[in-house]
Amino acid sequence: MASIKYKDPDAVLDWEIDWSNKLETGETISASTWTVPAGITKDSDSFTGTATTIWLSGGTLGEGYTVVNHITTNLGRERDKTIIFIIRED
């Protein structure tokens, strides 16, 4: 199920996904990729053993953008998390 977040078009903010409740004991994130549609900008991204982070800027007022984070773990498992960003004034 996708989560919905709200973002101001002028804001440059980081968004984190905590994957710890989806990981088995001893399992860690070994790779993370983000799919970001045109119209919103991925400024950077990073990950730790249990969380992923993306920095986003831009977006058009009233538009929604579906961003997907795909992770691979040290045990070979793969998972996706979808976030829908709705652009509105804060």
URKAHU-V913731 format. One record per backbone hydrogen bond with DSSP energy under -0.5 kcal/mol. NH is the residue of the N-H (numbers start at 1). CO is the residue of the C=O. Records with the same first field share a line. If there is no record, write none. Layout:
NH = CO / CO
This chain:
3 = 82
5 = 84
7 = 86
11 = 8
13 = 11 / 56
15 = 54
17 = 52
18 = 16
19 = 17 / 50
20 = 50
22 = 19
23 = 19 / 20
27 = 24
29 = 49
30 = 72
31 = 72
33 = 70
35 = 68
36 = 34
40 = 37
41 = 57
43 = 41 / 55
44 = 55
46 = 53
48 = 51
52 = 17
53 = 46
54 = 15
55 = 44
56 = 13 / 54
57 = 41
58 = 9
59 = 39
62 = 87
63 = 60
65 = 85
67 = 65 / 83
68 = 35
69 = 81
70 = 33 / 68
71 = 79
72 = 31
73 = 77
74 = 28
76 = 73
79 = 71
81 = 69
83 = 67
84 = 3
85 = 65 / 83
86 = 5 / 84
87 = 63 / 85
88 = 7 / 86
